[in-house]
Each structure stands twice: as C-alpha cells, then as structure tokens.
Amino acid sequence: MTNSTSTTATAAGTARAGRREWTALGVLMLPLLLVSMDVSVLYFAIPAISADLEPSGTQQLWIFDIYAFVLAGLLMTMGSLGDRIGRRRLLLLGAAAFGAASLIAAYADSAETLIAARAVLGIGGATLMPSTMALIRTMFTDPAQRAKAIGLWSGVMTAGIALGSVMSGVLVQYFWWGSVFLVNLPAMALLLVLGPFLLPESKDPNPGRFDWPSVPLSMAGVLPVIYGLKEIPSEGWHAQYVVSITVGLLFAAAFVHRQRTTASPMIDPALFRGRGFAPSVVLNLVASFAMLGSAYFTTQYLQSVLGRSAMEAALWALLPSVPIGMAAPLATTLVQKGVDRAHVVTAGFAVGACGYGLLALADTDSLWLVLVACGVLASGIVMVISQITDLALSSAPVERAGSASSLMETGGEFGGALGMAILGSIGTAIYRHDIPASAPDVAHETLGGALAVADRVPGLATTAREAFTSGMQGAAIAGAVLLTGAAALAAWALRGIRVGDQ
C-alpha cells in the first residue's frame, strides 16, 4: 500500500521517497546553506572585527582562512567516520559543535578566541557536508528522485557562497559583527530537534577498524597544498609556497599508498572501480576550478574597476544566481527524458566555456556583460556538478556513501584553490606586464595597491584598471580553453553511462 508520508515501493521494486524524506531534505538544506555561507560570511565583517578585537595581520588572516583550511583537511576523515559510526549521528554531533562554536564566535572577546571558534566551525562543517550528501544517497534510492535531490543540494551549495557575503554586509550594517554567527543557531537547533525523527540512521555494516594513521596523513596531504595554492594568486610563486605544495603532494602520495596497502583503509580504493566514480571526481575538480577561478576576478572587477562599494558589489553579484536555480533542474529533466548524461555534462561545460568567452569581451565599463557572463558560467557549472555528483553517488556502494561524498568535496576544494592559483597567476602576470615600469612598486603588485597611490601618479588609476581588465580577459580565455577540453573529456569518459548505473 502506498503512503504519501513515507517511502513507497514502485512496481519495479525500487523504493520511492515520500513526504517524510522530502521534508528531511528541507531540514538538511538549512545547515548545508549555512556551512557554505560560512566560507564567505566574513567578507564584510572583517573590518568591524578588526576594529573591535584589534587582531594582528597574521591573526586576521587566520580568522578568515582557518575555517576553510580545517574544513578541507577533515572532509575525508569525517566522511569515513560517518560510514563507521553512522551518518545521522555524525551529522547531529557536527550540528551541535557548529552551533556551540557559532555562539562562542559571536561573543568572542579576543582574536585568539575567534580563531579557535572558527576552527571548531570548520570541524563541524567537515561533518555536515559529507553527511548531508551521504544521507541523500540513503534516503533517495530511486534514481530519478535522487537526481532531483542532488540538484537541489548543488544549487543550495552554490547559492550559499554567494549569499554569505551579502548577508554579512546586511547584518554588520544593522547589527554587530557577531550576528553573522548567530544566524547559524536556529537552523542547527531545528536540525537537532527534527533530525532524530526525520533522518534515517545508516552506516557501513562491516566497516573494519578505523585507520587512525591515515588521519594525519590526509591532513598533511591536503592542508599544505591548499595553503600554497591560496597564497599564490596574491603573493606569487615564491619558493615557500612551491615547497608547501610539494610537501603536501608527497604526503598525499603516502596517503594513497597507505589506502592501497592497509587492510582497513580510510578511503576504500574499490570506490574507483565504479565506472563513473573516477571521472566524476576529476570533472568535479575541473568544475570547481572554473567556478572559483572566475570569482577571483569578478569580485575585484565590480569593486575596484567599476568603483562599486562592497555592499553594492555583493548585491550585484546576486543577479547571476538567478539562472543557477534553473540549471540543475533542467539538467536533471534532460537526463530523465532520455538525453545521454554525457551529452548533458558536455553541454554544461560548453555553456561554462561560453560564459568565460563573454567575460573575455569585457572592458572597464561592462557591468551587465560581466554579470551575464557570470550567470552563464555558473549555470553551466551547476549543470555539471549536479550530474556528476549524482553519478558519483550512484556508482559508490551505499555503505561507502560518506567516503564517496568526502572525496568529491575534497576534490572540489582542491579545484577551487587551483583555479584561483592558476587563473589568478595568469591575470596577475598580464596585469604586471601592462603596468608602466615607472609606476610605484606597490602598483605592480595589485590593483588595490595601484588605486591607493593613484592620487600621486596622474593616469595610474585608469591604466591599472585597464591592466586588470586585460588580465581578467587573459584568464577568461584560459578558462574557456580549459572548459572546452573538459567538455571533450566528459563526452568521452561518460559515454553510455545511464541514470542509476551502479
């Protein structure tokens, strides 16, 4: 007998989610939105925090970056841990930690306290992100419903990053900087109250021993690489950052070796035997590369080239989010109507390449062109991410859903950092080439530095804005070439893989 409030069975024997599961998905989306928002929520709050807590320059950097570093470093650990102790249990523990850390951060009376609270927020975020995706894999066993749920997941993740900066600007303007953390509390409380009733518990029935030595190895492989890649766009390819990346890659190689040789690995190499899993991880990395690589330029373009205030720039940046909400459902609908998934992902990358192509046409007064370019690019990338995430989870065994989710998200972190490093370096190289040799040294470093001394050098502001725009155009061309190559790769690697392939 069918029941609209619970999982039902189809004639084919595939369980279909009912009202209970879709309600549970809505509950999961709130903390997911907040975790993604916390990546950017300090963009406008940092000046107020600096005035109140008076952190040193190094402390200010740690306040901003510690969340993302801890999050990236612990994703694989938490995904594997959820498979062992239960994804719902880990999710609720993470929600409690995230809520408690948010409260401490809101009322922090020193930079050290805020840094520590942000680190705990990163730990909580690392439990929430793979757990939500793994629970979607558990609750939605029907391929068509799972694809829709993952499309919503992808849209919420992307929208959260854009919304975080805007929300921080509004809250700081009307309240105080601690309010950007307090907004987390209602959602976490709702999850803690409703989660035990709505969310099913799921875990690997035969997980084996937890591989504790892999925890420091995974962090040592991720954190130095992320750190080096994040610093290169602004500081250049200095030896210390190259060494950091190299050390991280060596630890990553040691981590991979251990996973292949230990009896009970943190990340089971068998995951990669699924036909669609390895291509999905690679294509997800490329998609994140494209998305965050463009953001490095467009945020600066809106503020420093067009002269918009931080709040105005953030509000304008919301406009490209409008078509994003339609991109994932469109991709899902096409696949479910029989269009080959390879063609949809290929089209997504092609749309993203067109977005970069439009960005390459921008000059120093192209607000609407840049906004349209960002919307086209983001829509294409969300089409890609929704489909390859569904494919990755479909290819992975249910008992390994947490590990599979964490690998996808860790790859996304790497891709985003790599995109900012490589495209940022291309843009910076072109910018420095176009700045006159006679300009002050600070003008050769960044557009912000040039504008700071522009009143002392006639014509420098215009020259610097044109140089930055030329750099953005060059990086956009490189991005378009990359996504064109990714489209060809997707057409080859994903050919013939259908919805529901295991």
PyMOL commands that set and color helices and strands:
alter all, ss='L'
color gray80, all
select helices_A, chain A and resi 19-37+46-53+57-85+87-106+111-139+143-174+179-182+184-198+214-235+239-261+269-273+277-305+310-318+321-336+341-359+367-395+398-434+441-445+447-452+454-456+460-493
alter helices_A, ss='H'
color red, helices_A
select strands_A, chain A and resi 8-9+15-16
alter strands_A, ss='S'
color yellow, strands_A
deselect
rebuild
show_as cartoon
